[in-house]
């Protein structure tokens, strides 16, 4: 780097620099440079006032020429510099981080940017807190009158407008005042169908037989249960069919003498016979008795009888009155 000393002899001094880096030194005491032979020492003049230079502008030159101009008159002048750009210096070390500046004023709102692409759907957020109860809304307009279901149609009920009934596997509703006792299907003026029974669908084909499952393992023998309570006696079964006629039984023993027959008509008077021998006492029937009684023997003495009331016997748990009928199913061997 060259050191150039500029002597201020006029108000404007131009310096041409050929080096890249230039240091300009300004001396306050002017030095007069002259050419030729030196003359005799002049008389020392009075000391002038000190000149004050104030740095004015420093600008960049358009070429490699450095220009320094001084304007104004001593002792108060301004020096201006027009300097060429030097070579790129070595990058200096990073300076220490400066203090945090004060927050700047909020800038004006920028123009709305273009609509971005729709982002992926985020996870569902937590359910928010229940909001306050809203005010009760105004009462809505009255709705149309609905139908009233009256069940199965009956000829004994007098139906009115908007009644609905079930009739013949379909549902019907009244519009107007139907005639009582007239079935819905016969009154197309006042009865209209709600839902008509559909036709029976075709029978579906039989599905394939499923695969037989694997036989399960045999379970363990269960614990013998307690003896159950005796069941209630069952109802008497229906009387069985009459069995085939059995073989004729052996002739029974001689029956008791029957009661004496009624007295016959008086015959014609016969001739008087010879007097016979005295006979044995005749058989007597005790007097009395009531309807349904029978004549029974009192003991082994012949003809010792009396009137007796019928008793009952039990056959297979069924009571049968004497003189009644018991059907016995016999299996012929």
C-alpha positions in Angstrom: 0.0 0.0 0.0 1.3 3.5 -0.9 1.2 6.4 1.5 0.4 9.7 -0.3 0.7 13.0 1.4 -1.5 15.7 0.1 -0.4 19.4 0.6 -3.4 21.7 0.6 -2.4 24.8 -1.4 -5.7 25.5 -3.0 -9.3 25.0 -2.3 -9.4 21.9 -4.6 -6.7 19.2 -4.9 -6.9 16.1 -7.2 -5.0 12.9 -6.4 -4.6 10.1 -8.9 -4.0 6.7 -7.3 -2.8 3.6 -9.2 -2.7 1.2 -6.2 -5.7 -0.7 -5.0 -5.4 0.2 -1.3 -4.8 4.0 -0.6 -4.4 5.8 2.7 -4.8 9.5 2.5 -3.3 11.7 5.3 -4.2 15.3 5.7 -1.9 17.7 7.6 -3.4 20.7 9.2 -0.3 22.9 8.6 -0.1 23.7 4.9 3.2 22.9 3.2 4.1 25.0 0.2 6.0 23.1 -2.5 7.9 25.1 -5.1 10.3 24.3 -7.8 13.6 25.9 -8.6 16.4 27.1 -6.3 15.6 28.0 -2.8 15.5 31.7 -2.0 16.6 33.3 1.2 14.8 32.6 4.3 11.9 34.8 4.5 10.6 36.5 7.6 8.5 34.3 9.7 5.0 35.3 9.4 2.4 35.3 12.0 0.8 32.0 12.9 -2.4 31.7 11.1 -5.5 30.2 12.6 -5.7 26.3 12.6 -7.7 25.0 9.7 -10.5 22.6 10.5 -11.5 19.9 7.9 -14.8 18.1 8.2 -15.3 14.9 6.3 -18.2 15.3 4.0 -19.2 12.5 1.6 -17.5 9.2 0.8 -18.7 7.6 -2.5 -17.7 4.8 -4.8 -15.9 5.8 -8.1 -16.9 4.3 -11.4 -13.3 3.3 -12.2 -9.9 2.8 -10.4 -9.4 6.6 -9.8 -9.6 8.1 -6.3 -10.7 11.7 -6.1 -10.5 13.9 -3.0 -12.1 17.3 -3.0 -12.0 20.0 -0.4 -14.6 22.7 -0.4 -15.0 25.8 1.5 -12.5 28.4 2.8 -9.9 28.0 5.6 -10.1 27.8 8.5 -13.3 25.7 8.0 -13.4 23.3 5.1 -15.1 20.0 4.0 -13.2 17.1 2.5 -15.1 14.7 0.2 -13.8 11.3 -1.0 -14.6 9.3 -4.2 -12.8 6.0 -3.9 -12.5 2.9 -6.1 -13.7 -0.5 -4.7 -10.9 -2.6 -3.2 -10.2 -6.3 -3.7 -12.4 -8.7 -1.9 -10.9 -9.2 1.5 -10.6 -12.3 3.5 -13.8 -13.2 5.2 -13.6 -12.1 8.8 -14.6 -14.0 11.8 -18.2 -14.1 12.7 -18.9 -11.3 15.1 -20.6 -11.8 18.4 -24.4 -11.9 18.3 -25.8 -8.5 18.8 -28.4 -7.7 21.4 -32.0 -8.6 20.6 -33.6 -5.7 18.8 -36.8 -4.2 19.8 -40.0 -5.7 18.3 -40.8 -3.8 15.2 -44.3 -2.4 14.5 -46.8 -4.9 13.1 -46.7 -4.8 9.3 -49.7 -4.4 7.1 -51.7 -7.6 6.4 -50.4 -9.1 3.2 -52.6 -10.1 0.3 -54.4 -13.5 0.7 -52.3 -16.3 -0.9 -53.6 -18.9 -3.3 -55.6 -21.8 -1.8 -53.3 -24.5 -0.7 -53.9 -28.2 -1.4 -56.2 -30.0 1.0 -54.1 -31.5 3.8 -54.5 -35.1 5.1 -57.3 -35.6 7.5 -56.1 -35.1 11.1 -56.9 -37.3 14.0 -60.3 -36.8 15.6 -60.1 -34.3 18.4 -61.4 -34.8 21.9 -65.1 -34.1 22.4 -65.6 -30.5 23.3 -67.4 -29.4 26.4 -71.1 -29.3 26.2 -72.3 -25.9 25.1 -74.9 -23.9 27.0 -78.5 -24.8 26.6 -79.9 -22.9 23.6 -83.0 -20.8 23.8 -86.4 -22.6 23.3 -87.4 -22.4 19.7 -90.7 -21.1 18.6 -93.7 -23.5 18.4 -93.9 -25.1 15.0 -96.9 -25.1 12.8 -99.5 -27.7 13.6 -98.8 -30.9 11.6 -101.3 -32.8 9.5 -103.8 -35.0 11.3 -102.5 -38.6 11.6 -104.4 -41.8 11.3 -105.8 -43.7 14.4 -105.2 -47.4 14.4 -108.4 -49.2 15.4 -107.2 -52.9 15.1 -109.1 -55.6 13.2 -112.1 -54.3 11.2 -115.5 -55.1 12.9 -118.9 -54.6 11.4 -120.1 -53.5 14.9 -118.0 -50.4 15.0 -118.9 -47.1 13.3 -115.6 -45.9 11.8 -114.9 -42.2 11.1 -112.4 -40.2 9.0 -108.7 -41.1 9.5 -109.5 -44.5 11.3 -107.2 -47.3 10.2 -108.0 -51.0 10.4 -106.7 -54.5 9.6 -108.9 -56.4 7.1 -108.3 -59.5 5.0 -104.5 -59.6 5.5 -104.2 -55.9 4.5 -104.4 -52.5 6.2 -106.9 -49.8 5.3 -107.7 -46.2 6.3 -110.9 -44.3 6.2 -111.4 -41.0 4.2 -114.7 -39.7 5.1 -117.4 -41.5 7.0 -117.7 -45.2 5.9 -121.0 -47.0 6.1 -121.1 -49.1 9.2 -120.9 -52.8 8.5 -119.6 -52.4 4.9 -116.2 -54.0 4.6 -113.2 -51.9 3.3 -112.7 -54.0 0.2 -116.3 -53.2 -0.8 -116.3 -49.4 -0.3 -113.8 -47.8 -2.6 -115.2 -44.4 -1.9 -114.4 -44.2 1.8 -111.8 -46.9 2.4 -108.3 -46.8 0.9 -105.5 -49.4 1.2 -102.4 -48.6 3.3 -100.6 -51.9 2.8 -101.8 -54.7 0.6 -100.7 -58.3 1.2 -98.1 -59.3 -1.3 -98.3 -62.5 -3.4 -96.6 -65.6 -1.9 -93.1 -65.9 -3.1 -91.8 -68.9 -4.9 -90.4 -71.7 -2.7 -86.6 -71.4 -2.6 -84.4 -74.3 -3.7 -83.2 -76.6 -1.0 -79.7 -75.8 0.1 -76.9 -78.4 0.0 -76.6 -80.8 3.0 -74.0 -79.6 5.4 -70.9 -81.6 6.2 -71.3 -83.9 9.2 -69.6 -82.5 12.2 -66.9 -84.4 14.1 -68.3 -86.5 16.9 -67.6 -85.0 20.3 -65.9 -86.8 23.0 -68.0 -88.8 25.4 -68.8 -86.8 28.5 -68.2 -88.1 32.0 -70.9 -90.1 33.8 -73.1 -87.7 35.5 -73.9 -88.0 39.2 -77.1 -90.0 39.9 -79.9 -87.6 40.6 -82.2 -87.8 43.5 -85.4 -89.9 43.2 -88.1 -87.7 41.8 -91.4 -87.1 43.4 -94.2 -89.5 42.5 -96.1 -88.1 39.6 -99.8 -87.3 39.7 -102.2 -90.1 38.8 -102.9 -90.0 35.2 -106.4 -89.7 33.7 -108.3 -92.9 33.2 -107.6 -94.2 29.7 -110.3 -94.6 27.1 -112.3 -97.9 27.1 -110.6 -100.4 24.9 -112.2 -102.1 22.0 -114.5 -105.1 22.7 -112.5 -108.3 22.5 -113.6 -111.3 20.5 -116.4 -113.5 21.8 -115.0 -116.2 24.1 -115.8 -119.9 23.9 -119.0 -121.0 25.5 -118.4 -121.7 29.2 -119.3 -124.7 31.1 -122.9 -125.1 32.3 -123.3 -123.2 35.5 -124.7 -124.7 38.7 -128.5 -124.9 39.1 -129.9 -121.5 39.9 -132.1 -120.7 42.8 -135.8 -121.3 42.4 -137.4 -118.3 40.9 -140.2 -116.4 42.3 -143.7 -117.9 42.1 -145.5 -117.1 39.0 -148.8 -115.3 38.8 -151.9 -117.3 39.5 -153.3 -118.7 36.4 -156.9 -118.4 35.3 -159.3 -120.7 37.1 -159.7 -123.8 35.2 -162.8 -125.7 34.9 -163.8 -127.6 37.9 -162.4 -131.0 37.7 -163.8 -134.1 39.1 -163.2 -134.5 42.7 -160.0 -136.6 43.1 -159.0 -138.9 45.7 -157.6 -137.4 48.8 -153.8 -137.2 48.5 -151.0 -137.5 51.1 -150.0 -134.3 53.0 -147.2 -132.4 51.1 -144.0 -130.5 52.4 -144.0 -126.8 53.3 -144.0 -124.6 50.2 -141.2 -122.1 49.2 -141.9 -118.6 50.5 -140.6 -115.1 49.3 -140.2 -112.5 52.0 -142.5 -109.5 51.7 -141.1 -105.9 51.2 -137.9 -104.9 49.4 -137.2 -101.8 47.3 -136.4 -101.1 43.6 -132.9 -102.2 42.8 -132.6 -104.8 45.6 -131.9 -108.5 45.0 -133.0 -111.7 46.7 -130.1 -113.3 48.6 -129.7 -116.2 50.9 -129.3 -115.6 54.6 -127.5 -118.9 55.4 -127.1 -122.4 54.0 -130.7 -123.4 54.8 -132.6 -123.9 51.7 -135.1 -121.2 50.8 -134.0 -118.9 53.7 -133.8 -115.6 51.7 -133.9 -111.9 52.2 -134.0 -108.6 50.2 -130.4 -107.1 49.9 -128.9 -103.8 48.5 -126.3 -104.1 45.7 -122.7 -103.4 46.7 -119.6 -102.4 44.6 -116.4 -104.2 43.6 -113.1 -102.6 42.3 -111.5 -103.8 39.0 -108.0 -102.3 38.2 -108.6 -99.4 40.5 -112.1 -98.7 39.0 -115.3 -99.1 41.1 -118.0 -101.1 39.4 -121.5 -101.5 40.9 -122.8 -105.1 41.2 -124.9 -105.8 38.2 -122.8 -103.4 36.1 -120.7 -104.2 33.1 -116.9 -104.7 33.0 -115.1 -105.1 29.7 -112.1 -107.4 29.9 -109.6 -107.6 27.0 -108.5 -111.2 26.7 -105.6 -112.5 24.7 -106.3 -115.9 23.3 -103.4 -118.2 23.5 
